[in-house]
């Protein structure tokens, strides 16, 4: 496989012909505007491609997507599928010679079934918009990446996105029943079911989820729509002297059998930055924010409060939705508080929950060794940490990569994984082999080739170091 | 790919050499006893292989499994992986020339982590035994096939097994975090994580689950161990005049936002057979048994009772565990009540929950058309029906296959699937293409070849019509 530099292709088509073929098939859904091309060079990872793609196409129908893929196959042109561009690993960044296939015009909720607790959607629908449309039916779509106000369901599927609610409500893989997928050669297939259960053949639905645009183009998804949890929520905000203490409290909460809907942990330097940003009076230390929902919310939150206090946390408990919202404002201010400091590399390791205190200690050591600050927040209920590396300039400097490298290896040593919910994309390819090993990586590449024998789907991403 | 009839193999080894190589490597873990060979000709599907396999090996360690697979690869000998032999689709049935790899000696619980809510097990551990060993830790493994007293966790993984609790607690795929797998050529790989989240590369863990022994040999599994739900259970047993009425009541219960742990529906002819077997006074009609657990059990069961009564159900509600157990005795007597009538083909279609009444109607029509009785029970919470076909003699007669064929096509027409939890195995291969289509079936075969290029893992099963 190679990137697009190898034009003209085997079929003798040159780049102008590709654009002309696309225009013939899709008309004004094809753009070569500088602004459109330029936008596709980056996502929210901080990485910018050195070159712009060939063309951006924005298909309106499944037939349009099939036409694009047939032209791409015929002309051996690489295709980067892209939703809202909110990815954090460079998976939807496009470069010279590539077709960007934007899903943003395929953004409809096609069907809602309250009885079957499912919805059928197009990939370009925004997460928040889907939930707004489901709410009148008393339903919701559980995966909730922090970007949900602007990110697409197709993007969730591409990365197996998580969010704040995963420990209780699951990740994207648990929320998708079936997919319609256009293959690299333009054929349309249906994977999975409308049913809750189904074991007919290999689970290609699960294989697609998290495949980051390397296997096919999702054009329709049948997703679970859960009933909205009735009743009040109760929220605890607790301060601890150290992040290790806060992490220990979060472990005790889960170990005591409580099931928070959300449990967010804010590390010491992260909390300092947030306090600066919000102009709070902050004595130092770490913050743990825990929310319970459902009929047991009050009882469970009181039990959690007792645990927190017995472990030295200074905490407030609020059953009031507006006050809950205010407590979460602290957590929501994390990204803006960091973004104003410079370019940010948002990392995403996941460790077994019990290893959370050890992982925070390891990050502290790396901070001291490299003389840098690594503001970190964590979805404590599932051991998923987001350490943030701040740097000047467009490119991640070597000492930051060296620090990130140590952090990844620490996570792997603790039984963890390189990425909990963001994916490999461009930016984590160099560590993929450390986790999978050579043999598994080769097996994954072979499966990729079964779906995409010409290597035109998102070449250079995920599998290629 | 071919079955074993093509011996001597490419390497020139004959069958005696294969057994000798296995004995050299595994000593007394290798058996050619008639009784062992004969047992591997059947499972619980009612189907019996016309011939006995070559040899049964019962490895004790991962290294043993690797040795078996190396010999199988070297001699091109097919391998059928087998747990407790409780499958219902013929997936672990072995024939002439095949090595049976029994997982039954690899039956240990290797690790329990209460903090990380996980257990590490070998594939041969019996489901009930795992739960007995987890109980002192306050944990349980949720997948609960009806065979759980005698079936293995490896078997659950091979078929993505479900059971009574899936609507609330998920199927096997939701319960497995990671797998150690020996490939066809003897290499050992690790798929997945110990973490709750993880998106490093393609999801090979999910691909393995439900692959019915066609991709590799699972030698270790890291599974979720949930905290035991505290508090009482409450159970409703309700009689309805017709199965359509009972199915409608089950749909109303879910539609009203209640989340039963178990909701079992017993069709009319099934209920008649159970009443005969238990010598109950039975006026006819269908039975719905609903169980709630957790802190809301009593409140939820009272709401469900009101729905049932408003729909014409005659019901009793019991919060007493012993009485609950007695109510479930009716459901548990279904299989013995049918088994004494003759050979039984236990089918396993799944439809969207809202289509449950329509599917029962379709089964009623097939009963009338063919002049046969199709006693049916259903896991109503997830639309999974088990229609049972009773016949005389060892082979399924043509008119029974014809009736089953109509039933499968009805399920597909209603948006359902051929198999909710039993798998394709040998017995459903002929309908696989109806559900997947030619293109997807070919893609599945190609992925199978990536894992097993020589086609020695469970040849003739699942993918080959």
HADDOCK unambig.tbl for C-alpha pairs under 7 A between the chains (distance, minus, plus):
assign (segid A and resid 114 and name CA) (segid B and resid 255 and name CA) 6.94 0.50 0.50
assign (segid A and resid 115 and name CA) (segid B and resid 255 and name CA) 5.46 0.50 0.50
assign (segid A and resid 115 and name CA) (segid B and resid 354 and name CA) 5.81 0.50 0.50
assign (segid A and resid 116 and name CA) (segid B and resid 352 and name CA) 6.12 0.50 0.50
assign (segid A and resid 116 and name CA) (segid B and resid 353 and name CA) 5.60 0.50 0.50
assign (segid A and resid 116 and name CA) (segid B and resid 354 and name CA) 5.93 0.50 0.50
assign (segid A and resid 159 and name CA) (segid B and resid 199 and name CA) 6.97 0.50 0.50
assign (segid A and resid 160 and name CA) (segid B and resid 199 and name CA) 6.62 0.50 0.50
assign (segid A and resid 189 and name CA) (segid B and resid 440 and name CA) 6.69 0.50 0.50
assign (segid A and resid 193 and name CA) (segid B and resid 416 and name CA) 6.97 0.50 0.50
assign (segid A and resid 193 and name CA) (segid B and resid 417 and name CA) 6.97 0.50 0.50
assign (segid A and resid 194 and name CA) (segid B and resid 352 and name CA) 6.07 0.50 0.50
assign (segid A and resid 194 and name CA) (segid B and resid 415 and name CA) 6.42 0.50 0.50
assign (segid A and resid 194 and name CA) (segid B and resid 416 and name CA) 6.77 0.50 0.50
assign (segid A and resid 195 and name CA) (segid B and resid 350 and name CA) 6.52 0.50 0.50
assign (segid A and resid 195 and name CA) (segid B and resid 351 and name CA) 5.63 0.50 0.50
assign (segid A and resid 195 and name CA) (segid B and resid 352 and name CA) 4.72 0.50 0.50
assign (segid A and resid 195 and name CA) (segid B and resid 416 and name CA) 6.18 0.50 0.50
assign (segid A and resid 196 and name CA) (segid B and resid 382 and name CA) 5.54 0.50 0.50
assign (segid A and resid 197 and name CA) (segid B and resid 350 and name CA) 6.74 0.50 0.50
assign (segid A and resid 197 and name CA) (segid B and resid 382 and name CA) 6.91 0.50 0.50
assign (segid A and resid 197 and name CA) (segid B and resid 420 and name CA) 4.92 0.50 0.50
assign (segid A and resid 197 and name CA) (segid B and resid 421 and name CA) 6.86 0.50 0.50
assign (segid A and resid 198 and name CA) (segid B and resid 350 and name CA) 6.92 0.50 0.50
assign (segid A and resid 198 and name CA) (segid B and resid 417 and name CA) 6.20 0.50 0.50
assign (segid A and resid 198 and name CA) (segid B and resid 419 and name CA) 5.74 0.50 0.50
assign (segid A and resid 198 and name CA) (segid B and resid 420 and name CA) 4.10 0.50 0.50
assign (segid A and resid 198 and name CA) (segid B and resid 421 and name CA) 6.28 0.50 0.50
assign (segid A and resid 199 and name CA) (segid B and resid 159 and name CA) 6.97 0.50 0.50
assign (segid A and resid 199 and name CA) (segid B and resid 160 and name CA) 6.62 0.50 0.50
assign (segid A and resid 199 and name CA) (segid B and resid 210 and name CA) 6.08 0.50 0.50
assign (segid A and resid 199 and name CA) (segid B and resid 419 and name CA) 5.79 0.50 0.50
assign (segid A and resid 199 and name CA) (segid B and resid 420 and name CA) 5.71 0.50 0.50
assign (segid A and resid 199 and name CA) (segid B and resid 421 and name CA) 5.93 0.50 0.50
assign (segid A and resid 199 and name CA) (segid B and resid 423 and name CA) 5.54 0.50 0.50
assign (segid A and resid 200 and name CA) (segid B and resid 418 and name CA) 6.62 0.50 0.50
assign (segid A and resid 200 and name CA) (segid B and resid 419 and name CA) 6.05 0.50 0.50
assign (segid A and resid 200 and name CA) (segid B and resid 423 and name CA) 6.29 0.50 0.50
assign (segid A and resid 200 and name CA) (segid B and resid 424 and name CA) 6.33 0.50 0.50
assign (segid A and resid 201 and name CA) (segid B and resid 211 and name CA) 6.79 0.50 0.50
assign (segid A and resid 201 and name CA) (segid B and resid 462 and name CA) 6.86 0.50 0.50
assign (segid A and resid 202 and name CA) (segid B and resid 207 and name CA) 6.11 0.50 0.50
assign (segid A and resid 202 and name CA) (segid B and resid 210 and name CA) 6.59 0.50 0.50
assign (segid A and resid 202 and name CA) (segid B and resid 211 and name CA) 5.66 0.50 0.50
assign (segid A and resid 202 and name CA) (segid B and resid 444 and name CA) 6.64 0.50 0.50
assign (segid A and resid 203 and name CA) (segid B and resid 206 and name CA) 6.71 0.50 0.50
assign (segid A and resid 203 and name CA) (segid B and resid 207 and name CA) 5.45 0.50 0.50
assign (segid A and resid 206 and name CA) (segid B and resid 203 and name CA) 6.72 0.50 0.50
assign (segid A and resid 206 and name CA) (segid B and resid 206 and name CA) 6.05 0.50 0.50
assign (segid A and resid 207 and name CA) (segid B and resid 202 and name CA) 6.12 0.50 0.50
assign (segid A and resid 207 and name CA) (segid B and resid 203 and name CA) 5.46 0.50 0.50
assign (segid A and resid 207 and name CA) (segid B and resid 207 and name CA) 6.37 0.50 0.50
assign (segid A and resid 210 and name CA) (segid B and resid 199 and name CA) 6.09 0.50 0.50
assign (segid A and resid 210 and name CA) (segid B and resid 202 and name CA) 6.60 0.50 0.50
assign (segid A and resid 211 and name CA) (segid B and resid 201 and name CA) 6.79 0.50 0.50
assign (segid A and resid 211 and name CA) (segid B and resid 202 and name CA) 5.66 0.50 0.50
assign (segid A and resid 227 and name CA) (segid B and resid 257 and name CA) 6.42 0.50 0.50
assign (segid A and resid 255 and name CA) (segid B and resid 114 and name CA) 6.94 0.50 0.50
assign (segid A and resid 255 and name CA) (segid B and resid 115 and name CA) 5.47 0.50 0.50
assign (segid A and resid 257 and name CA) (segid B and resid 227 and name CA) 6.44 0.50 0.50
assign (segid A and resid 350 and name CA) (segid B and resid 195 and name CA) 6.54 0.50 0.50
assign (segid A and resid 350 and name CA) (segid B and resid 197 and name CA) 6.76 0.50 0.50
assign (segid A and resid 350 and name CA) (segid B and resid 198 and name CA) 6.92 0.50 0.50
assign (segid A and resid 351 and name CA) (segid B and resid 195 and name CA) 5.65 0.50 0.50
assign (segid A and resid 352 and name CA) (segid B and resid 116 and name CA) 6.13 0.50 0.50
assign (segid A and resid 352 and name CA) (segid B and resid 194 and name CA) 6.07 0.50 0.50
assign (segid A and resid 352 and name CA) (segid B and resid 195 and name CA) 4.73 0.50 0.50
assign (segid A and resid 353 and name CA) (segid B and resid 116 and name CA) 5.61 0.50 0.50
assign (segid A and resid 354 and name CA) (segid B and resid 115 and name CA) 5.81 0.50 0.50
assign (segid A and resid 354 and name CA) (segid B and resid 116 and name CA) 5.94 0.50 0.50
assign (segid A and resid 382 and name CA) (segid B and resid 196 and name CA) 5.55 0.50 0.50
assign (segid A and resid 382 and name CA) (segid B and resid 197 and name CA) 6.92 0.50 0.50
assign (segid A and resid 415 and name CA) (segid B and resid 194 and name CA) 6.44 0.50 0.50
assign (segid A and resid 416 and name CA) (segid B and resid 194 and name CA) 6.82 0.50 0.50
assign (segid A and resid 416 and name CA) (segid B and resid 195 and name CA) 6.22 0.50 0.50
assign (segid A and resid 417 and name CA) (segid B and resid 193 and name CA) 6.98 0.50 0.50
assign (segid A and resid 417 and name CA) (segid B and resid 198 and name CA) 6.20 0.50 0.50
assign (segid A and resid 418 and name CA) (segid B and resid 200 and name CA) 6.62 0.50 0.50
assign (segid A and resid 419 and name CA) (segid B and resid 198 and name CA) 5.74 0.50 0.50
assign (segid A and resid 419 and name CA) (segid B and resid 199 and name CA) 5.79 0.50 0.50
assign (segid A and resid 419 and name CA) (segid B and resid 200 and name CA) 6.04 0.50 0.50
assign (segid A and resid 420 and name CA) (segid B and resid 197 and name CA) 4.95 0.50 0.50
assign (segid A and resid 420 and name CA) (segid B and resid 198 and name CA) 4.13 0.50 0.50
assign (segid A and resid 420 and name CA) (segid B and resid 199 and name CA) 5.72 0.50 0.50
assign (segid A and resid 421 and name CA) (segid B and resid 197 and name CA) 6.87 0.50 0.50
assign (segid A and resid 421 and name CA) (segid B and resid 198 and name CA) 6.30 0.50 0.50
assign (segid A and resid 421 and name CA) (segid B and resid 199 and name CA) 5.92 0.50 0.50
assign (segid A and resid 423 and name CA) (segid B and resid 199 and name CA) 5.56 0.50 0.50
assign (segid A and resid 423 and name CA) (segid B and resid 200 and name CA) 6.30 0.50 0.50
assign (segid A and resid 424 and name CA) (segid B and resid 200 and name CA) 6.36 0.50 0.50
assign (segid A and resid 440 and name CA) (segid B and resid 189 and name CA) 6.68 0.50 0.50
assign (segid A and resid 444 and name CA) (segid B and resid 202 and name CA) 6.63 0.50 0.50
assign (segid A and resid 446 and name CA) (segid B and resid 450 and name CA) 6.46 0.50 0.50
assign (segid A and resid 447 and name CA) (segid B and resid 447 and name CA) 6.02 0.50 0.50
assign (segid A and resid 447 and name CA) (segid B and resid 450 and name CA) 6.67 0.50 0.50
assign (segid A and resid 450 and name CA) (segid B and resid 446 and name CA) 6.46 0.50 0.50
assign (segid A and resid 450 and name CA) (segid B and resid 447 and name CA) 6.68 0.50 0.50
assign (segid A and resid 462 and name CA) (segid B and resid 201 and name CA) 6.89 0.50 0.50
